[in-house]
């Protein structure tokens, strides 16, 4: 409803006077002419301060206003005599210094019809008119001095907020002049900085708007009846390129209940959300505009450009596919016509404006679909798709090996085998001996029993794979040697020649002419010792007449005999006495020895206090604890009778006696 003023609808809907605000300010700006109507019966604003620098932090709107597309409505505003309103928080300062970019932190967004140090001589007033859902809130600054020290009246201005559409109008009435003026006009979002404000760059009838650079030096009063409108333009969508004879369908979306008005080339103004042209002609090409009108208030326009083209036949593309990587891929148009403009697109953002295009040094990643498009001068186009396969170009290789190895005995069979990569489906082989082709040797393997020292063998590969850098490759060379015949031998030595019962003996085998990796077998009294295959063996619990034998198996290629052996026997084992003793300053005896598992330990405990504990432990020859006992020192001596488990096997055992820091070791024999 236009109760307070009427519009002359001299809408400046050209591109120069409709600016699209981006980033966080979502309104679009339109400059138009109307009529300024002074409010009657309005409510005067009670100011904190005066008409020079005054403000009021709470003015009710009377309806929900969704500023800048917000989901949460605004129901009240703050107002300052210095030409602005705030929509957040409680305004507590008149703030005469204009700053759309970052001013009024915590009070933003800001609506600023004329933000400067001004004085509203006749005060501020407001009024909510109309009925839901089309009410209008108007805030009026009446008879302002701009700048406030300049006596002549510069004029009056109003801000109108429209329910439902959420449009905003700045309306001006110019009656005088200004002096030392330096104002900002525009809107802000809640944030600060570029993109969070929209600032008019001048005060003419066709001002432009900036969202990145605020103009703070506006000093000319707007013409009487000038309206600066902030609105939401509808969104225009539809087919933008059609050929002659095809339909044009354009759609507008916007505020529910709005009346959409279309204007454009070759049509009269048309209302409705959809514009249909059944059969397009060249004259129908151009820019179409659509506005939305709510309660008689028309928005800024959105625009859409429609190109009307000519029908044509589709191009036919071709390519030299498949192609090897590193080669040149050639894209061609088989039905080329100079009447059209051609272009190619493809993988990896490929683009070429040439009908017949080459891609040099093509890579595997260049494989895929290539699309050729033929474009007529009027914009109509047709396309064709060519699928291109790129095969990786690889290097053919061949390596040969020999079995058993490159050193053989006279008459041995040496078998050579070739291993290849990228040989294709039918690789060809040619074996070469000492620089001459071996007749008939054309398989992946070849062998001979008549090789001699310095014979040199290699193989030549001919690959039939489609994409290789080198169709022919030569293998590594193997130089053969004939080994001498040698007989292995082995000697056996012991770590000691005389030992006490139970003392281990280390045996060492030393092989000669047995190759680099001989193996050994160890025997004790004619029985093989399991899991002992190295050069050493440690014997435990050896007794008189035990016999140790070692056999070495030669790893030498041309050994005359495969094995050699050595023998060691009759170790000089010390025969134990009946009593075994240890003397570490404390005389300790064990008797009888040998025994059946029952024996007596006695000893002196010099330097050890009476009542001290003497710990006795018996350990078998594999390190297992088979007995653990205790006794006490009395009058400097101790005695302990020991009875071991009857299930213990015969053999050598170790007795460990400890008292305080003094330890003694005795060995004894159990006979069964």
C-alpha positions in Angstrom: 0.0 0.0 0.0 1.3 3.5 -0.8 -0.6 5.5 1.9 2.2 8.0 2.6 3.5 8.8 -0.8 2.8 8.0 -4.4 5.4 6.8 -6.9 5.7 8.3 -10.4 7.3 5.0 -11.4 10.1 6.6 -13.3 12.1 3.5 -12.6 15.7 3.6 -13.6 15.9 -0.1 -14.4 18.8 0.2 -16.7 22.0 -1.6 -15.7 23.6 1.6 -14.5 21.2 2.1 -11.7 20.5 -1.5 -10.5 23.4 -2.9 -8.4 23.6 -6.4 -7.1 25.0 -6.5 -3.5 27.2 -9.6 -2.9 28.8 -11.2 0.0 26.8 -10.7 3.2 24.6 -7.8 2.2 21.8 -9.5 0.2 19.7 -6.5 -0.8 19.7 -5.0 -4.3 19.7 -1.3 -4.9 17.4 0.7 -7.1 17.1 4.5 -7.6 13.7 5.9 -8.6 11.5 9.0 -8.3 8.4 9.4 -6.1 6.9 11.8 -3.8 7.9 12.7 -0.2 4.9 12.9 2.1 5.4 14.2 5.7 4.0 12.0 8.4 0.8 13.1 10.2 -0.4 11.8 13.5 3.0 10.2 14.1 4.6 9.4 17.5 7.5 11.7 18.5 10.7 9.9 19.4 11.7 10.5 23.0 15.4 11.3 22.8 18.1 10.7 25.3 20.0 13.9 24.6 18.7 16.5 22.2 17.8 17.0 18.6 21.5 17.7 17.9 23.0 14.5 19.4 20.1 12.3 20.7 19.1 8.7 20.4 16.5 6.2 21.5 17.4 2.5 21.9 14.0 1.0 21.5 11.4 2.0 18.9 8.8 -0.8 18.3 8.0 -1.7 14.6 4.6 -3.3 15.2 5.4 -6.3 13.1 8.2 -8.8 12.3 10.8 -7.5 9.9 13.3 -10.0 8.4 16.3 -7.8 7.6 18.8 -9.0 5.0 17.2 -12.5 4.7 17.6 -13.3 8.4 15.8 -16.2 9.9 15.1 -14.3 13.1 12.8 -11.3 12.9 13.5 -7.7 14.1 10.7 -6.2 16.1 12.3 -2.9 17.2 15.0 -0.5 16.2 17.3 2.0 17.8 17.4 5.5 16.2 19.9 8.4 16.3 19.4 12.0 15.3 22.5 11.6 13.2 20.7 9.8 10.5 20.8 6.0 11.2 18.9 3.2 12.8 20.3 0.0 14.4 18.7 -3.5 14.5 20.7 -5.2 17.2 21.4 -4.6 20.9 20.3 -1.4 22.7 21.6 1.8 21.1 23.3 3.9 23.8 25.0 6.6 21.8 24.1 9.0 19.1 27.4 8.3 17.2 27.9 11.3 14.9 30.9 9.8 13.2 29.7 7.8 10.2 31.4 4.4 9.6 29.5 1.7 7.6 32.7 -0.4 7.4 33.1 -1.2 11.1 31.2 1.3 13.2 28.6 0.6 15.9 30.1 -2.7 16.9 27.6 -4.7 18.8 24.7 -2.7 17.4 25.0 -3.8 13.8 23.2 -4.2 11.3 22.8 -0.4 10.5 20.3 1.3 8.2 21.8 4.7 7.3 19.7 7.0 5.1 22.1 9.9 5.9 24.7 9.2 8.6 26.5 12.3 9.6 26.7 14.9 12.3 23.3 16.4 11.7 20.6 18.1 13.8 16.9 17.3 13.4 15.3 20.7 14.2 11.8 19.4 14.3 12.8 16.1 15.9 12.2 12.5 15.0 8.9 10.7 14.7 7.6 7.3 13.6 4.5 5.6 12.5 3.3 2.1 11.6 0.5 2.2 9.0 -1.6 -0.3 7.1 -2.8 -3.8 8.2 -1.2 -7.2 8.3 0.5 -8.6 6.3 1.2 -5.3 4.5 2.1 -2.9 7.3 4.7 -0.1 6.8 6.9 1.3 9.5 8.2 4.9 8.8 10.9 6.7 10.7 11.2 10.5 9.9 14.0 13.0 10.4 12.3 16.4 10.0 14.0 19.7 9.0 17.6 18.8 9.4 20.7 21.0 9.6 23.5 19.4 7.7 26.2 20.0 9.2 24.5 20.8 12.6 26.3 24.1 12.9 25.0 25.3 9.5 21.7 27.2 10.1 19.7 26.8 6.9 17.4 23.7 6.7 18.8 21.1 4.3 15.6 19.1 4.1 13.9 16.0 5.6 14.2 12.3 5.0 12.4 9.0 5.9 13.1 5.3 6.2 10.3 2.9 5.4 10.3 -0.8 6.3 7.8 -3.0 4.5 6.2 -6.0 6.1 6.2 -9.3 4.1 8.5 -8.0 1.3 11.1 -6.8 3.9 12.0 -4.0 1.4 13.6 -0.7 2.6 13.1 2.8 1.1 15.1 5.9 1.8 12.9 8.9 0.7 14.3 12.5 0.6 12.8 16.0 0.6 15.4 18.7 -0.3 14.6 22.3 0.8 18.0 23.9 1.2 21.8 23.6 1.1 24.6 22.0 3.1 28.0 23.1 4.4 30.9 21.0 5.6 28.8 17.8 5.1 30.5 14.4 5.0 28.0 11.6 5.1 27.6 7.9 4.4 24.4 6.4 2.9 23.8 2.6 2.9 23.2 -0.6 4.8 25.4 -3.0 6.8 25.3 -6.6 7.8 26.2 -7.8 11.3 29.8 -8.3 10.5 32.4 -5.7 9.6 34.8 -5.1 6.7 34.4 -5.6 2.9 31.3 -7.4 1.9 29.5 -6.5 5.1 28.2 -3.1 4.0 26.7 -1.4 0.9 27.7 2.2 0.4 26.3 4.7 -2.1 29.1 6.4 -4.0 27.2 9.6 -4.8 23.7 11.2 -4.2 22.6 11.6 -7.8 19.5 10.1 -9.3 21.5 7.1 -10.5 24.1 6.4 -7.8 26.3 3.3 -7.8 26.9 1.0 -4.8 30.1 -0.4 -3.5 30.5 -3.3 -1.0 34.2 -3.0 -0.7 35.0 0.8 -0.3 32.8 3.0 1.8 32.2 6.6 0.7 32.1 8.8 3.8 32.2 12.2 2.1 28.7 12.6 0.6 27.8 16.3 0.8 25.0 17.0 -1.7 21.3 16.8 -0.6 19.3 14.4 -2.7 16.6 15.8 -5.1 13.1 16.1 -3.7 11.1 12.9 -4.1 14.3 10.8 -4.6 13.8 7.2 -3.5 16.7 4.8 -2.8 15.2 1.4 -2.6 16.7 -1.7 -1.1 14.8 -4.8 -2.2 15.1 -8.5 -3.1 15.0 -9.1 -6.8 13.3 -12.3 -7.9 15.5 -14.9 -9.5 15.2 -15.3 -13.2 16.1 -18.8 -14.6 15.5 -20.6 -17.9 17.0 -21.6 -21.2 19.6 -19.1 -22.2 20.6 -20.4 -25.6 18.0 -21.7 -28.1 17.9 -22.2 -31.8 15.4 -20.6 -34.2 12.0 -22.2 -33.8 12.7 -23.6 -30.3 10.6 -22.4 -27.3 11.9 -19.9 -24.8 10.8 -20.6 -21.2 11.8 -18.2 -18.4 10.8 -18.7 -14.7 10.8 -16.2 -11.8 10.9 -17.2 -8.1 10.6 -14.8 -5.3 8.4 -13.7 -2.4 5.1 -15.6 -2.0 2.2 -13.6 -3.3 4.4 -11.2 -5.4 3.3 -10.1 -8.8 6.1 -10.8 -11.4 6.5 -8.4 -14.3 8.6 -9.4 -17.4 10.1 -6.9 -19.9 12.4 -7.7 -22.8 13.1 -7.6 -26.5 10.1 -8.0 -28.8 7.5 -8.4 -26.0 5.1 -6.1 -24.2 5.3 -6.1 -20.3 4.0 -9.4 -19.2 3.0 -10.5 -15.7 3.2 -14.0 -14.2 6.0 -16.3 -12.8 6.6 -17.9 -16.2 7.3 -16.2 -19.6 6.7 -18.5 -22.6 7.7 -17.7 -26.2 6.5 -20.7 -28.3 8.8 -20.3 -31.3 11.9 -18.2 -31.0 13.1 -15.8 -33.7 16.4 -13.9 -33.9 14.5 -10.8 -32.7 13.6 -12.6 -29.4 17.3 -12.7 -28.4 18.5 -10.3 -25.8 18.2 -9.4 -22.1 14.9 -10.1 -20.2 14.1 -8.4 -16.9 11.7 -9.5 -14.1 10.6 -7.6 -11.0 8.3 -8.5 -8.2 5.7 -6.2 -6.7 4.4 -6.6 -3.1 1.6 -4.3 -2.0 2.4 -1.9 -4.8 6.1 -1.7 -4.1 8.2 -2.9 -7.0 11.6 -4.5 -6.4 14.8 -4.2 -8.3 15.0 -6.4 -11.4 16.9 -9.6 -12.1 18.0 -10.2 -15.6 18.7 -13.1 -17.9 20.2 -13.1 -21.4 18.7 -15.3 -24.1 20.7 -16.1 -27.2 18.7 -17.3 -30.2 20.8 -19.4 -32.6 20.6 -21.4 -35.8 20.2 -25.2 -36.2 23.1 -27.1 -37.6 24.3 -30.7 -38.2 26.5 -32.3 -35.6 30.3 -32.5 -36.2 32.0 -35.9 -36.6 35.2 -36.3 -34.6 38.0 -38.9 -35.0 41.4 -39.6 -33.4 44.4 -42.0 -34.0 43.4 -44.1 -31.0 44.9 -46.2 -29.4 48.1 -44.2 -29.2 51.3 -44.8 -27.2 52.4 -42.5 -24.4 55.0 -40.0 -25.7 53.6 -40.0 -29.2 51.3 -37.4 -30.8 47.5 -37.7 -30.4 45.7 -36.2 -33.4 42.1 -35.0 -33.1 40.3 -34.3 -36.4 36.8 -33.2 -37.6 35.9 -35.3 -40.6 33.0 -33.1 -41.8 34.8 -29.8 -41.3 32.9 -26.6 -42.5 34.3 -23.1 -42.5 30.8 -21.8 -41.5 31.3 -23.0 -37.9 33.8 -22.4 -35.1 35.1 -25.6 -33.6 36.6 -26.4 -30.2 37.8 -29.5 -28.4 37.6 -30.3 -24.7 38.9 -33.3 -22.9 40.6 -34.8 -19.8 42.9 -32.7 -17.6 41.0 -29.5 -18.6 42.2 -29.9 -22.2 40.9 -27.2 -24.5 41.7 -26.3 -28.1 39.9 -23.8 -30.4 41.2 -25.6 -33.5 39.2 -28.2 -35.5 42.2 -30.4 -36.2 44.3 -30.4 -33.0 47.4 -32.3 -31.9 48.6 -33.2 -28.4 52.3 -33.8 -28.4 54.0 -36.2 -25.9 50.6 -37.6 -24.9 50.4 -39.2 -21.4 48.3 -42.1 -20.0 46.4 -39.6 -18.0 45.3 -37.9 -21.2 43.1 -41.0 -22.1 39.3 -40.5 -22.0 36.5 -38.8 -23.8 37.3 -35.8 -26.1 34.3 -33.7 -27.2 34.3 -31.6 -30.3 31.8 -28.8 -30.5 30.7 -26.9 -33.6 29.4 -23.4 -32.9 27.5 -21.3 -35.3 27.9 -17.5 -35.4 24.4 -17.2 -33.7 25.3 -19.5 -30.8 23.7 -22.8 -31.7 26.1 -25.7 -31.3 26.3 -29.5 -31.7 28.9 -31.9 -30.3 30.4 -35.3 -30.9 32.5 -37.5 -28.5 35.6 -39.5 -29.4 37.0 -41.9 -26.8 40.8 -42.1 -26.8 42.9 -44.9 -25.3 46.6 -44.1 -24.4 48.8 -47.1 -23.8 51.8 -46.7 -21.4 55.1 -46.8 -23.3 57.5 -49.1 -21.4 61.1 -50.4 -21.6 61.5 -54.0 -22.7 64.1 -55.8 -20.5 65.7 -59.2 -20.3 67.9 -60.7 -17.6 69.4 -64.2 -17.6 70.5 -66.5 -14.8 72.3 -69.8 -14.6 71.8 -72.9 -12.5 73.5 -74.2 -10.5 75.8 -71.2 -10.8 78.6 -69.7 -13.0 81.2 -72.1 -11.6 80.7 -75.7 -12.6 82.6 -79.0 -12.9 83.7 -80.5 -16.1 80.8 -82.1 -17.9 78.1 -80.5 -15.6 74.9 -79.2 -17.2 74.6 -75.4 -17.0 71.0 -74.3 -17.5 70.3 -70.7 -18.5 66.9 -69.0 -18.0 65.7 -65.6 -19.3 63.3 -63.4 -17.4 61.7 -60.5 -19.4 59.4 -57.5 -19.0 57.2 -56.0 -21.7 58.0 -58.7 -24.2 54.5 -58.7 -25.7 52.4 -61.7 -26.6 55.1 -63.3 -28.8 58.6 -62.5 -27.6 61.5 -63.8 -29.6 64.7 -65.1 -28.0 68.2 -65.7 -29.4 71.0 -67.1 -27.2 74.5 -66.1 -27.9 77.8 -67.9 -26.9 81.1 -66.0 -27.1 79.5 -63.5 -29.5 78.0 -66.0 -31.9 74.4 -67.0 -32.2 73.6 -70.5 -31.0 71.7 -72.2 -33.8 68.2 -73.3 -32.6 68.6 -71.6 -29.2 65.4 -69.5 -29.5 63.5 -70.4 -26.3 63.4 -68.6 -23.0 65.9 -71.2 -21.7 69.1 -73.0 -23.0 71.6 -75.4 -21.5 75.0 -77.0 -22.3 77.3 -79.7 -20.8 80.3 -78.6 -22.8 81.1 -75.2 -21.4 84.7 -74.2 -20.5 86.2 -71.4 -18.5 85.6 -68.0 -19.9 82.7 -69.0 -22.1 80.4 -66.0 -22.2 76.6 -66.5 -22.5 73.8 -63.9 -23.0 70.4 -63.6 -24.8 68.8 -61.1 -27.2 65.0 -60.3 -26.7 62.8 -59.0 -29.6 59.5 -57.7 -28.1 56.3 -57.4 -30.1 54.5 -55.3 -27.5 52.8 -52.3 -29.1 54.3 -49.5 -27.0 57.9 -50.0 -26.0 60.8 -47.7 -26.3 63.2 -50.5 -27.3 61.8 -53.4 -29.2 65.2 -55.2 -29.0 67.1 -55.6 -25.7 70.3 -57.5 -24.8 70.6 -59.3 -21.4 73.4 -59.3 -18.9 76.4 -61.5 -19.7 77.4 -64.6 -17.7 81.1 -65.7 -17.8 81.5 -69.4 -16.9 84.3 -71.0 -14.9 85.4 -74.7 -14.4 86.2 -75.6 -10.8 89.1 -77.9 -9.6 88.5 -81.2 -7.9 89.4 -81.2 -4.2 88.9 -83.7 -1.3 87.5 -82.4 2.0 89.1 -83.1 5.4 88.2 -82.3 9.0 90.1 -82.2 12.3 88.4 -82.3 15.8 89.8 -80.6 18.9 88.6 -80.4 22.5 88.7 -77.4 24.8 90.4 -79.5 27.7 92.0 -82.8 28.0 91.3 -83.4 31.7 88.0 -82.5 33.4 86.1 -83.0 36.6 82.9 -85.0 36.5 80.1 -82.9 35.0 82.4 -80.3 33.5 81.3 -79.5 29.9 83.8 -79.9 27.0 83.7 -77.8 23.9 84.6 -79.6 20.6 85.5 -77.7 17.5 85.6 -79.1 13.9 88.0 -77.5 11.4 87.2 -78.4 7.7 89.6 -78.0 4.7 88.5 -78.0 1.1 84.9 -78.3 2.1 83.5 -75.3 0.2 82.0 -72.1 1.4 79.0 -73.6 3.2 79.7 -77.1 4.5 77.4 -78.9 6.9 78.3 -81.1 9.9 76.9 -84.1 11.7 77.9 -84.8 15.3 77.8 -88.3 17.0 78.2 -89.4 20.6 78.9 -93.0 21.1 77.7 -93.7 17.6 74.3 -91.9 18.0 73.7 -88.8 16.0 73.2 -85.7 18.1 70.1 -83.9 16.9 70.0 -80.2 15.9 73.8 -79.8 16.0 75.0 -79.0 12.4 77.6 -76.3 13.0 81.4 -76.4 13.6 81.1 -76.7 17.4 79.5 -79.0 19.9 79.5 -78.8 23.8 79.4 -82.2 25.6 78.0 -82.5 29.1 78.4 -85.3 31.7 81.0 -87.1 29.6 82.4 -90.2 31.3 85.4 -92.4 30.6 85.3 -94.0 27.2 82.6 -91.6 25.7 83.4 -91.2 22.0 82.7 -88.0 19.9 82.6 -88.1 16.1 82.1 -85.3 13.5 81.3 -85.7 9.8 81.7 -82.8 7.4 79.7 -82.6 4.1 81.5 -80.6 1.5 79.6 -77.8 -0.3 82.4 -77.5 -2.9 81.1 -77.9 -6.4 83.7 -80.4 -7.6 84.6 -82.3 -4.4 86.3 -85.7 -5.0 84.4 -87.1 -2.1 81.4 -85.6 -0.4 82.3 -86.2 3.2 85.2 -86.4 5.7 85.1 -87.4 9.4 87.2 -87.1 12.6 87.1 -89.0 15.9 87.8 -88.1 19.5 87.5 -90.6 22.4 88.7 -91.8 25.8 88.5 -88.4 27.5 90.7 -88.3 30.6 87.9 -87.8 33.1 89.0 -87.4 36.8 87.6 -90.1 38.9 85.8 -88.6 41.9 86.7 -89.4 45.5 84.3 -90.4 48.2 84.2 -86.9 49.8 84.0 -83.6 47.9 84.8 -80.4 49.6 85.1 -76.7 49.0 87.3 -74.2 50.9 86.6 -70.5 50.7 87.8 -69.9 54.3 84.8 -72.1 55.4 85.5 -75.9 55.2 82.4 -77.5 53.7 82.2 -81.2 53.0 79.6 -83.5 51.3 79.6 -87.2 51.9 79.2 -89.8 50.8 80.0 -89.1 47.1 78.9 -90.8 45.0 75.6 -91.4 46.8 72.0 -92.6 46.2 70.5 -89.1 46.8 70.9 -89.1 50.6 74.0 -87.3 51.9 75.3 -85.0 54.6 76.6 -81.5 54.4 78.8 -80.0 57.2 81.1 -77.0 57.5 82.7 -74.2 59.5 81.1 -70.8 59.2 84.0 -68.5 60.0 83.0 -64.8 60.3 79.3 -65.5 60.0 77.1 -64.9 63.1 75.4 -67.6 64.9 71.7 -68.0 63.9 72.4 -67.0 60.3 70.6 -69.0 57.7 72.5 -71.4 55.5 70.7 -72.0 52.1 71.3 -75.3 50.3 70.3 -75.8 46.7 70.8 -78.8 44.3 70.8 -78.2 40.6 70.9 -80.8 37.8 73.2 -80.5 34.7 70.5 -78.7 32.6 70.2 -76.0 35.2 67.0 -77.1 36.9 66.6 -76.6 40.7 65.7 -80.0 42.1 66.2 -79.3 45.9 66.0 -76.2 48.1 66.7 -76.4 51.9 67.8 -74.3 54.9 69.7 -74.8 58.2 71.2 -72.4 60.8 74.7 -71.7 62.1 75.3 -72.8 65.7 78.6 -72.3 67.5 80.3 -71.4 64.2 79.3 -74.6 62.5 76.4 -76.1 60.5 75.3 -79.6 59.5 72.5 -80.6 57.1 71.2 -84.0 56.1 69.7 -84.0 52.6 67.3 -86.5 51.1 66.6 -86.0 47.4 63.6 -87.1 45.4 63.9 -90.9 44.6 62.8 -90.1 41.0 66.0 -88.2 40.2 68.1 -89.9 37.5 71.7 -90.9 38.0 74.3 -88.4 37.0 76.3 -85.4 38.1 74.6 -82.7 40.2 75.7 -79.4 41.7 75.3 -78.4 45.3 75.2 -74.6 46.0 75.7 -73.5 49.6 75.2 -69.8 50.6 75.3 -68.0 53.9 75.2 -64.2 53.8 77.6 -63.1 51.0 79.6 -66.4 51.1 78.8 -68.9 48.4 80.2 -72.4 47.7 79.8 -74.8 44.8 80.3 -78.6 45.1 79.7 -81.3 42.5 78.6 -84.9 43.4 77.4 -88.0 41.6 74.1 -90.0 42.2 74.3 -93.7 41.4 71.2 -95.8 41.1 
